[in-house]
Amino acid sequence: MKKSFLDMVFAMAVFSALGLATTTPAHAYLDGGTVSMALQALTGAVASVLLFGKLYWAKIKSIFKRQSD
Amino acid sequence: MTFDAGSFRDPSGRVLRHGDRVLRAIFAAGSAQYAAAKDSGVLDAMIAEGWLLPARTLEGDERETMAPGAVHWLEHPVLDFVSYPYEWCFSALKAAALHHLDFHIALLGRGFTLSDATAYNIQFRGTEPVFIDHLSIIPYEEGSAWVGQRQFGMQFLNPLYLWAKKGIAPHAWYRGSVEGIEPEELVKLLGLRDRLSFTVIAHIVGPAAFARRRIAGGLEAKAARPAYLSRKRLLAILTSLRDYIAGLRLPGEKTVWDDYAVNNSYDEVRREAKHRFVAEAVGLVAPGMVFDIGCNSGEFSRTALDAGARSVVGFDFDFGALERAFSTFHKAKAPVLPLWLDAANPSPSQGWAGCERKSLQERASADMVLALAVVHHLAIAKNIPLDMVTDWLMGLAPAGVIEFPSKSDPMVQQLLRGRADIFPAYTEEAFLGHVGTRGRIVRQDRLGEGGRLIVAYDRRG
């Protein structure tokens, strides 16, 4: 429950950002193959937060686990 | 000397076959990056840890004529078999994806990164993935993007996603496109629930939307604002993707032959006889690499190894059996690689100029082939004439063992059920004739009283 809620918040954040992400310089042949730097920067930011949250959550859990042992 | 037909996209170097050696020429375009990687010690460290295929630097310039303009030369150990991602089972594709990400993360820790993310740069030694392209390793520039993101999605994440979340094995699609599954296509299969995942948005929905916008924008597209991706955030992307892929599982379906190995019509005596026959035949040939066609969960691959084969590449049509084989040999750290194969439609020669990815036939460098309980699936179930089946199997290796279940066999009876018997030429006599005209029958035996015919052949004189 908690995870899917978080995912949804981030989904909305990324989706709204997607609208802002502009494209890379145009070339004569367009393959859609280049990555979006703006999208990656945003993905990186969200992934950092998620990872931090994950580690933090693991820490909290381990404290409670120790107490209950 | 020939250039490898699959090595030309990167101007920094090319792979060459020189006799039975594998060499890599490094050109001026890649020489500075290679020198940086070599001098930093990162290549040797990655080789020492088993992440990267070993490489020996060659001195001297007598090879200059082989690839004019080459600045450096490397020599690599020859892999027993080169396999392609559209031949891998789920666990193999997943192991390759994780290997790629772990390798990239390890490189970033040493100030290097990868210039692409193609799955064809991963090969297997047994069930262990190894990275093979030394020229993809380039110095990392702080703030730069992950250029391989789209390729990683197409060649690793998207096929794995399709398999794990939609229950669709990606092989037909992957093999057809060669470059993998585009996010623009995959996204059409996603429901709203599927999209409520950070990974799906960041690596499938996002890139799909970006590509659509970019193509729609055409030449009029606006220039990008400069963006900066810190190393910490790049690592976070790779790590979160790694965690996501590590958590992917196959849907728990039972496949057709899943319990074949423990639940078929064989009794123990016949099974023992078959193991003995295979072990003795392998012992006589003393092969390097063995092909095990229809390997199931690898029971006889194991017998071939125990009888002295250096390595085995097993092939099967059934994903459940391949998963079990992969898991068994991974745990045992045994040199057996189970691969997916539809023997009636083996991997073709394809890609650029029709030869970038080689057909199974072209890669069939096995010293010996095992074809146990295979013939009837091709001759009866697929209507392939017995002489053509024999031809194909014996063409895979100069020596081998072929089992022939006759029409009275319960397994053949099952295949014949509900259809007309249009196979008057499917007889033991005919089979022995076909083998005999294509090679020498070294031994023939019967597996238990009234059991299946089994034959060992040798085409070499």
Interface residues (C-beta under 8 A of the other chain):
Chain A: S4 D7 M8 F10 A11 V14 F15 L18 A21 T22 T23 T24 P25 A26 A28 L30 G32 G33 T34 V35 S36 M37 A38 L39 Q40 A41 T43 G44 A45 V46 A47 S48 L50 L51 K54
Chain B: A145 W146 V147 Q149 R150 E184 R195 L196 S197 F198 I201 A202 H203 G206 P207 A209 F210 A211 R212 R213 R214 I215 G217 G218 L219 E220 A221 K222 A223 A224 R225 P226 A227 Y228 L229 S230 K232 R233 L234 A236 I237 T239 S240 D243
